[in-house]
Amino acid sequence: MLLRYIRDAAAIANFGAFLVPDMSRPAPVLSLWGGEMSGYWFNRNARTILADEALKQDIITRIRKAPINELAIERWRPGPTDAISPIYERDEVIERITVSSRTENAGFQSFYLRGKKSGWFSEDEVSRLIKVLPLVHELVGLRHRIVGSEAFHFAADARVTALRARDVGLFGRLSPREAEVCDLLLTGVSVSGTSVALGISDNSVRTLRKRAYAKLGVHSAMQIAALALNDSG
């Protein structure tokens, strides 16, 4: 649905979003994507990008440049010496528009890729995109806030990993990996985004979530959030 809306303004091959749940300890994860590219390749590209310190820092830097609670929109074409150029050349991506935003605590960047077959963006297309992308970005951000809003109410020491380390309540029964998966779950990161962040398969993420739910006696992220809030008080 979002991609169809974007394509009413201009031809976009793929779009996605990198989420940074905690700007004080920035660790971007791919949290959303859509378009012509398969999930396999999108995840593979994300792993490559996030494993490259310069490319990862580029995401973080662009997010930090955005004024708090405002947007920074950038149009960018990769040069021949840019580290991301081999990825873009293989996938026939020639141009990108990014929308970055942040709050005091978190940030995210949505990105929109132009395919080679469509040619460079025209000025009219860019003007139309500048009008529609803030709404698209806000909808992506709303998704993150709805799924992960409870997590941002916690103090730093209320993270599931910290609760496990302190052997607080049922959290002490979790394995370290199960706790890490719960931390990402509470910040709104998808199964695929979690697999990228932790370097494991989607199926492993689902299994770890299922085990954590069973050990904590819950059935949803919201219930984990409530449990963590009560136990950290």
C-alpha positions in Angstrom: 0.0 0.0 0.0 2.8 2.5 0.9 4.8 1.6 -2.2 1.7 2.2 -4.4 1.2 5.6 -2.8 4.9 6.5 -3.3 4.8 5.4 -6.9 1.9 7.8 -7.6 4.6 10.5 -7.2 7.6 8.8 -8.9 8.9 5.3 -9.9 10.6 3.8 -6.9 12.1 0.3 -7.2 12.4 -0.4 -3.4 12.0 1.3 -0.1 13.0 0.5 3.4 13.8 1.9 6.9 16.7 1.6 9.3 15.7 2.0 13.0 18.0 3.2 15.8 16.1 2.4 19.0 18.6 4.1 21.3 20.6 7.0 19.9 22.9 7.0 22.9 24.1 3.5 21.8 23.3 3.7 18.0 23.0 0.3 16.4 20.8 0.6 13.2 18.7 -2.4 12.2 16.7 -2.9 9.0 13.1 -2.8 10.2 10.9 -2.5 7.1 11.2 -2.9 3.4 9.2 -3.4 0.2 9.5 -3.3 -3.6 10.9 -5.4 -6.4 13.8 -6.9 -4.4 13.3 -10.1 -2.6 13.5 -10.3 1.2 16.6 -12.5 0.9 18.6 -9.8 -1.1 17.3 -7.0 1.0 18.5 -8.7 4.2 21.8 -9.7 2.6 22.4 -6.1 1.5 21.5 -4.8 5.0 23.9 -7.2 6.6 26.7 -6.0 4.2 25.9 -2.4 4.9 25.7 -2.7 8.7 28.9 -4.8 8.8 30.7 -1.9 7.2 31.6 0.7 9.8 31.7 3.6 7.4 28.3 2.7 5.9 26.7 2.2 9.3 28.1 5.5 10.5 26.7 7.2 7.4 23.2 6.2 8.5 23.8 7.3 12.0 25.3 10.6 10.9 22.4 11.4 8.6 19.9 10.7 11.4 21.9 12.9 13.8 21.9 15.8 11.3 18.1 15.9 11.4 16.8 18.5 13.9 14.9 16.9 16.8 11.3 16.2 15.8 11.9 17.5 12.2 12.9 15.9 8.9 16.0 15.9 6.8 15.4 14.9 3.2 18.4 14.2 0.9 18.8 13.2 -2.7 22.0 11.2 -3.4 23.8 9.5 -6.2 26.6 7.0 -5.4 30.0 7.8 -6.9 32.3 5.2 -8.3 34.5 5.1 -5.1 31.6 5.0 -2.6 31.6 1.8 -0.6 27.9 1.1 -1.4 28.4 1.4 -5.1 29.0 -2.3 -5.8 25.7 -3.2 -4.1 23.8 -0.5 -6.0 25.4 -1.5 -9.3 24.5 -5.2 -8.8 20.9 -4.3 -8.0 20.8 -1.6 -10.7 20.0 1.2 -8.3 21.2 4.6 -9.5 19.8 7.1 -7.1 18.4 7.4 -3.6 16.3 9.7 -1.5 16.5 9.4 2.3 14.3 10.9 5.0 15.8 11.0 8.4 14.4 12.0 11.8 15.0 11.6 15.5 13.7 12.3 18.9 15.7 12.8 22.1 16.1 9.0 22.4 15.5 7.2 19.0 15.9 7.8 15.3 15.2 6.2 12.0 15.8 6.7 8.3 13.5 5.7 5.5 15.1 5.3 2.0 13.7 5.2 -1.5 15.7 3.6 -4.3 15.5 4.5 -8.0 16.1 1.7 -10.5 18.3 2.1 -13.5 15.5 1.3 -15.9 13.6 4.4 -14.8 16.5 6.8 -15.3 17.4 9.8 -13.1 14.7 11.5 -11.1 13.3 14.5 -12.9 12.9 17.7 -11.0 9.1 17.3 -11.1 9.4 13.8 -9.6 11.6 15.1 -6.9 9.1 17.9 -6.1 6.2 15.4 -5.9 8.3 13.1 -3.7 9.2 15.8 -1.3 5.4 16.4 -0.8 4.5 12.8 -0.2 7.6 11.3 1.6 7.1 13.2 4.9 3.7 11.4 5.3 5.2 8.0 4.3 8.0 8.6 6.8 5.5 9.5 9.5 3.5 6.4 8.8 6.6 4.2 9.1 7.5 6.1 12.4 3.9 5.5 13.7 4.4 1.8 13.1 7.6 1.9 15.2 5.9 3.9 18.0 2.8 1.7 18.2 4.8 -1.5 18.3 7.7 -0.2 20.4 6.3 2.7 22.4 6.2 0.8 25.7 9.9 0.1 25.6 10.8 3.7 25.5 9.0 4.3 28.8 11.6 2.2 30.6 14.7 3.3 32.4 17.9 1.9 30.9 18.2 -0.7 33.6 14.7 -2.0 32.8 15.9 -3.6 29.5 15.2 -7.3 29.4 18.9 -8.0 29.1 19.6 -6.0 32.3 16.7 -7.6 34.1 18.0 -11.1 33.2 21.5 -10.2 34.3 20.1 -9.1 37.7 18.0 -12.3 37.9 14.9 -10.3 38.3 11.7 -12.4 38.5 11.0 -14.6 35.5 13.6 -12.7 33.4 16.3 -14.7 35.1 15.1 -17.8 33.3 15.9 -16.4 29.9 19.1 -17.2 27.9 21.2 -14.2 26.9 20.0 -14.6 23.3 16.4 -14.8 24.3 16.8 -11.5 26.3 18.5 -9.8 23.3 15.6 -10.8 21.0 13.1 -9.5 23.6 15.0 -6.1 23.8 14.7 -5.7 20.0 11.1 -6.9 20.0 10.2 -4.2 22.6 11.7 -1.5 20.4 9.5 -2.5 17.4 12.2 -4.3 15.4 10.7 -7.0 13.0 11.7 -10.6 12.9 13.9 -9.9 9.8 15.4 -6.8 11.4 16.3 -8.8 14.5 17.9 -11.5 12.4 20.1 -8.8 10.7 21.0 -7.2 14.1 22.0 -10.5 15.7 23.3 -12.3 12.7 20.9 -15.3 12.9 18.1 -16.6 10.7 14.5 -15.5 10.8 13.5 -19.0 12.0 15.9 -18.7 14.9 14.4 -15.4 15.9 10.9 -16.9 15.9 12.1 -19.8 18.0 13.8 -17.6 20.5 10.7 -15.4 20.8 8.5 -18.5 21.3 10.9 -19.8 24.1 11.0 -16.4 25.8 7.2 -16.1 25.7 6.9 -19.6 27.3 9.4 -18.8 30.0 7.8 -15.5 30.9 4.3 -16.8 30.6 3.2 -14.2 28.1 1.8 -14.0 24.6 2.8 -10.6 23.2 5.4 -7.8 23.3 2.9 -5.7 25.2 2.8 -8.3 28.0 6.6 -8.5 28.2 6.6 -4.7 28.4 4.1 -4.7 31.3 6.1 -7.4 33.1 9.4 -5.6 32.7 7.8 -2.3 33.9 6.4 -4.0 37.0 9.6 -6.0 37.8 11.8 -3.0 37.4 9.8 -0.8 39.7 
